[in-house]
Amino acid sequence: MQTGFLGIIAFSVLLFLLVQSRFILISLAIAIIIFSLTSDAINAIARQKVSNWLATTLALLGIALGLLWLSTTIVSQVNEVALTAINYAEQAQAALLALTTQLGPNVTEAAQAAFNNFDLTGWLRSLAGSASGLLSGTVLVILFVGFMFAERAWFPVKIDRLTGDPVKARQVRAIIASIMHRVNRYLVVKAAVSLVTAAIVWVIFTVAGLQLAGPVAMLTFVLNFIPSVGSIIATVIAFLLAFVLSGDITLALLVGLACTLTQFLIGNVLDPMLLGQTLRLSSFGIILSLAFWGAVWGVPGMFLAVPIMVALMIVCAHIPWLRPVAVMLSREGLPEDGMTDEEISGSSASETANETVAPLTGPEAGRKDHAAE
């Protein structure tokens, strides 16, 4: 009884800390993902007889420029949406009320009341605040990634000293490498699939002669990273915007049908074909993860739900008393408990290459030199 009560208190404190420090934790989680994605690229560059510091500097510079470009692009798209919302406010109200008239007078009255209570100025102000917060978060992510690269050479040494056992240290490195491999593959494939989907949606809006083709395509790209519900939300938004911008229900239905067909074909044919059995996650577990992290961290938590769930499943699979959690999170009840033999050999080869390219520095190098003397 006392143990359960203490567990509830600990979970409540942890939940409170997650909510209160969400800005820093979200930035840190994104920085870890970016660091994981670029580590393999740095290793590949370093194997081409390029100095490790130069490869790291080039990667960090590319990350900083890419994140700043992405943030400024999102802010400009947000500004375009805000200006369009001001220009089409009355037209949107009339169009949506005309759409609800077919559903009965009660629905029309409820929609009218909702429009009267909607504060467009407050919404635009919060939208601008979110855009400025995005820029602040981008700067923080760049700082986190830079310091991670600065500490990158010491990570294996710290793991060895924390475990105190070469076998356990090798197992921990294998677990971390497995998490990085699966999350990286998921994000790369998902980004490519989302990019193709967004490009098709942009073509649909452009051919239909509708405004906001760029913002809708970007919104589709971003929402596709939310499993299961993201594509549905993107399609509904595309349909509503098409109806508001054109005022033609037939054109809006055609646009919505084209977007639905695109999402269905890519989500049910191309996406599974490329991802295969990479994640092996339970669909119900993904929905629970989306609900939990969405409630704790909002929309960013929904984007991070799948990477966090992958890491949680692999870690729990190696802890005997937490293995039932990993079994419940896996698709077939067979949780991924580490790397395959091929991945382990590939990771070992990568570590050997890194040691060859980047010699030891600091205390480790001093001990090597002293032993040689």
C-alpha positions in Angstrom: 0.0 0.0 0.0 2.8 2.4 1.0 4.8 1.5 -2.1 1.9 2.2 -4.4 1.2 5.5 -2.7 4.8 6.5 -3.1 4.7 5.4 -6.8 1.7 7.7 -7.4 3.5 10.6 -5.7 6.6 10.0 -7.8 4.6 9.8 -11.0 2.7 13.0 -10.1 6.0 14.9 -9.5 7.5 13.6 -12.7 4.4 14.7 -14.7 4.5 18.1 -13.1 8.2 18.5 -14.0 7.5 17.3 -17.6 4.8 20.0 -18.0 6.6 22.8 -16.3 9.9 22.3 -18.2 8.4 21.3 -21.5 10.0 24.0 -23.5 13.5 22.9 -22.5 12.7 19.2 -22.7 11.1 19.5 -26.2 14.2 21.4 -27.5 16.5 18.9 -25.9 14.6 15.9 -27.5 14.7 17.6 -30.9 18.4 18.3 -30.4 19.1 14.6 -29.6 17.2 13.5 -32.7 19.1 15.9 -34.9 22.4 14.8 -33.3 21.5 11.2 -33.9 20.6 11.8 -37.5 23.8 13.7 -38.3 26.2 11.4 -36.4 26.2 8.8 -39.2 26.8 11.5 -41.8 29.8 12.8 -39.8 31.2 9.3 -39.6 30.8 8.9 -43.3 32.6 12.2 -44.0 35.3 11.3 -41.5 36.0 8.0 -43.2 36.9 10.0 -46.4 40.1 11.1 -44.7 38.6 14.3 -43.5 39.5 15.5 -40.1 36.9 14.9 -37.4 36.7 18.5 -36.3 36.2 19.7 -39.8 33.4 17.2 -40.4 31.7 18.2 -37.1 32.0 21.9 -37.9 30.5 21.4 -41.4 27.7 19.4 -39.9 27.0 21.9 -37.2 27.0 24.8 -39.7 24.6 22.9 -42.0 22.3 22.1 -39.1 22.2 25.8 -37.9 21.6 27.1 -41.4 18.9 24.5 -42.1 17.1 25.1 -38.8 17.1 28.8 -39.2 15.9 28.6 -42.8 13.1 26.2 -41.7 12.1 28.5 -38.9 12.0 31.6 -41.0 10.0 29.7 -43.7 7.4 28.6 -41.2 7.1 32.1 -39.8 6.6 33.6 -43.3 3.9 31.0 -44.0 2.3 31.8 -40.7 2.2 35.5 -41.7 0.7 34.6 -45.0 -2.0 32.6 -43.3 -2.7 35.4 -40.9 -3.1 38.0 -43.7 -5.4 35.6 -45.6 -7.5 34.9 -42.5 -8.1 38.7 -42.1 -9.1 39.1 -45.7 -11.3 36.0 -45.8 -12.9 36.3 -42.3 -16.3 37.3 -43.4 -16.3 35.0 -46.5 -15.2 32.0 -44.3 -18.1 32.7 -41.9 -20.7 32.9 -44.7 -19.3 29.8 -46.5 -19.2 27.6 -43.4 -22.7 28.7 -42.3 -24.0 27.9 -45.8 -22.4 24.4 -45.4 -24.1 23.9 -42.0 -27.5 24.8 -43.3 -27.8 21.4 -44.8 -27.4 19.8 -41.4 -30.4 21.5 -39.8 -31.3 24.7 -37.9 -29.8 23.5 -34.6 -26.4 23.0 -36.2 -26.6 26.4 -37.9 -27.4 28.2 -34.7 -24.5 26.4 -32.9 -22.2 27.4 -35.7 -23.3 31.0 -35.6 -22.8 31.1 -31.9 -19.3 29.7 -32.3 -18.4 32.3 -34.9 -19.7 35.1 -32.7 -17.6 33.9 -29.8 -14.5 33.3 -31.9 -11.8 36.0 -31.2 -9.9 36.4 -34.4 -7.6 39.0 -33.0 -6.6 36.8 -30.0 -6.0 33.9 -32.3 -3.7 35.9 -34.6 -1.9 37.2 -31.5 -1.3 33.6 -30.2 -0.2 32.5 -33.7 2.4 35.3 -33.8 3.5 34.3 -30.3 3.9 30.7 -31.4 6.1 31.8 -34.3 8.4 33.9 -32.0 8.6 30.9 -29.7 9.6 28.7 -32.6 12.6 31.0 -33.3 13.6 30.9 -29.6 13.4 27.1 -29.6 15.5 26.9 -32.8 18.3 28.9 -31.2 18.2 26.6 -28.1 18.2 23.5 -30.2 21.3 24.7 -32.1 23.1 25.4 -28.8 22.2 21.9 -27.5 23.4 20.2 -30.7 26.6 22.2 -30.6 27.5 21.2 -27.1 26.6 17.5 -27.9 29.0 17.6 -30.7 31.6 19.1 -28.4 31.1 16.2 -26.0 30.7 13.5 -28.7 34.2 12.0 -28.3 33.7 11.4 -24.6 30.4 9.6 -24.7 31.9 6.0 -25.0 34.4 6.8 -22.2 31.5 8.0 -19.9 29.5 4.8 -20.7 32.5 2.6 -19.8 33.0 4.4 -16.5 29.3 4.4 -15.6 29.0 0.7 -16.1 32.4 -0.4 -14.9 32.1 -3.5 -17.0 33.3 -3.7 -20.7 30.5 -6.3 -21.5 27.8 -4.1 -20.0 29.2 -1.0 -21.7 29.1 -2.8 -25.0 25.5 -3.8 -24.4 24.5 -0.2 -23.5 26.2 1.1 -26.6 24.4 -1.6 -28.7 21.0 -0.5 -27.2 21.7 3.2 -27.9 22.8 2.3 -31.4 19.7 0.3 -32.0 17.4 3.1 -30.8 19.3 5.6 -33.1 19.1 3.2 -36.1 15.4 2.6 -35.8 14.4 6.2 -35.0 16.7 7.6 -37.8 15.2 5.2 -40.4 11.7 6.1 -39.3 12.3 9.8 -39.5 14.1 9.7 -42.8 11.5 7.5 -44.5 8.7 9.5 -42.9 10.2 12.8 -44.1 10.6 11.5 -47.7 7.0 10.2 -47.7 5.6 13.4 -46.2 7.5 15.5 -48.7 6.0 13.5 -51.6 2.5 13.9 -50.1 3.0 17.6 -49.5 4.2 18.1 -53.1 1.1 16.4 -54.5 -1.2 18.5 -52.2 0.6 21.6 -53.5 0.0 20.5 -57.1 -3.7 19.9 -56.3 -4.2 23.4 -54.8 -2.3 25.0 -57.6 -4.2 23.2 -60.4 -7.5 24.2 -58.6 -6.4 27.8 -58.7 -6.6 28.2 -54.9 -4.4 30.4 -52.6 -2.4 29.1 -49.7 -1.0 26.2 -51.7 2.4 26.6 -49.9 1.1 26.8 -46.4 -1.3 23.9 -46.9 1.5 21.8 -48.4 3.8 22.6 -45.4 1.0 21.9 -43.0 0.5 18.5 -44.7 4.2 17.7 -44.4 4.3 18.5 -40.7 1.0 16.8 -39.8 2.0 13.6 -41.6 4.6 13.0 -38.8 1.7 12.5 -36.4 0.7 8.8 -36.9 -2.9 7.8 -37.7 -4.6 11.1 -37.0 -2.2 13.5 -38.7 -3.2 12.7 -42.3 -6.9 12.9 -41.4 -6.5 16.3 -39.9 -4.5 17.5 -42.9 -7.2 16.3 -45.3 -10.0 17.9 -43.4 -8.2 21.2 -43.2 -7.4 21.1 -46.9 -11.2 20.5 -47.7 -12.3 23.3 -45.4 -9.8 25.8 -46.8 -10.7 24.8 -50.4 -14.4 25.5 -49.6 -13.7 28.8 -47.9 -11.3 30.1 -50.6 -13.5 29.1 -53.5 -17.0 29.1 -52.1 -17.8 26.1 -54.4 -18.7 22.9 -52.7 -18.1 20.9 -55.8 -14.5 22.1 -56.2 -14.0 21.6 -52.4 -15.2 18.0 -52.7 -12.9 17.3 -55.6 -9.9 18.8 -53.7 -10.8 16.8 -50.6 -11.3 13.6 -52.6 -7.9 14.1 -54.4 -6.2 14.7 -51.0 -7.9 11.7 -49.4 -6.9 9.5 -52.3 -3.3 10.7 -52.1 -3.1 10.1 -48.3 -4.7 6.7 -48.7 -2.3 5.4 -51.4 0.8 6.8 -49.9 -0.1 5.9 -46.3 -1.2 2.3 -47.1 1.1 1.4 -50.0 4.3 3.5 -50.1 4.7 4.1 -46.4 4.5 0.4 -45.3 6.6 -0.7 -48.2 9.5 1.6 -47.1 9.2 1.3 -43.4 8.5 -2.5 -43.3 9.0 -3.9 -39.9 11.3 -1.1 -38.7 9.2 0.0 -35.7 7.2 -3.1 -34.7 5.0 -1.0 -32.5 1.4 -1.6 -31.3 -1.1 0.6 -33.0 -3.0 0.9 -29.8 0.2 1.8 -28.0 0.9 4.5 -30.6 -2.6 6.1 -29.9 -1.9 6.0 -26.2 1.5 7.6 -26.7 0.0 10.3 -28.9 -2.7 11.0 -26.2 -0.2 11.1 -23.3 2.5 13.2 -24.9 -0.1 15.4 -26.6 -1.6 16.1 -23.2 1.8 16.7 -21.6 3.7 18.7 -24.3 0.9 19.6 -26.8 1.4 19.3 -30.5 5.3 18.9 -30.3 4.7 16.0 -28.0 2.6 14.3 -30.6 5.5 14.6 -33.1 7.9 13.1 -30.6 5.5 10.3 -29.4 6.8 7.6 -31.8 10.6 8.2 -31.2 10.0 8.2 -27.5 7.9 5.0 -27.7 10.6 3.3 -29.7 13.3 4.2 -27.2 11.0 3.1 -24.3 10.2 -0.2 -25.8 13.9 -1.1 -26.5 15.0 0.0 -23.0 12.2 -1.8 -21.2 13.0 -5.0 -23.1 16.4 -5.1 -21.4 15.1 -4.6 -17.9 13.5 -7.8 -16.6 10.8 -6.2 -14.4 9.9 -3.8 -17.2 9.8 -6.3 -20.0 6.0 -6.7 -19.8 5.8 -3.1 -20.7 7.9 -3.7 -23.8 5.7 -6.7 -24.7 2.6 -4.6 -24.5 4.2 -1.8 -26.6 5.3 -4.2 -29.4 3.1 -5.2 -32.3 3.3 -9.0 -32.1 4.3 -9.2 -28.4 7.9 -9.6 -29.5 9.7 -6.5 -28.4 12.9 -5.3 -30.1 15.5 -6.0 -27.4 18.6 -4.8 -29.2 20.5 -4.9 -32.4 20.8 -7.7 -34.8 24.2 -9.3 -35.5 24.6 -7.3 -38.7 23.8 -4.1 -36.9 26.2 -4.9 -34.0 29.0 -5.7 -36.4 28.3 -2.5 -38.3 28.3 -0.5 -35.1 31.6 -2.0 -34.1 33.1 -1.2 -37.4 31.8 2.4 -37.1 33.4 2.7 -33.6 36.7 1.3 -34.9 36.7 3.8 -37.8 35.9 6.6 -35.4 38.8 5.7 -33.2 41.1 5.6 -36.2 40.0 9.0 -37.5 39.6 10.7 -34.2 42.5 9.9 -31.8 42.0 10.1 -28.1 42.5 13.4 -26.4 42.6 14.6 -22.8 43.1 12.2 -19.9 42.8 9.0 -22.0 45.5 10.2 -24.4 47.7 11.0 -21.4 47.3 7.6 -20.0 48.1 6.0 -23.4 51.3 8.1 -23.7 52.3 7.3 -20.2 51.9 3.5 -20.8 53.9 3.8 -24.0 56.8 5.4 -22.0 
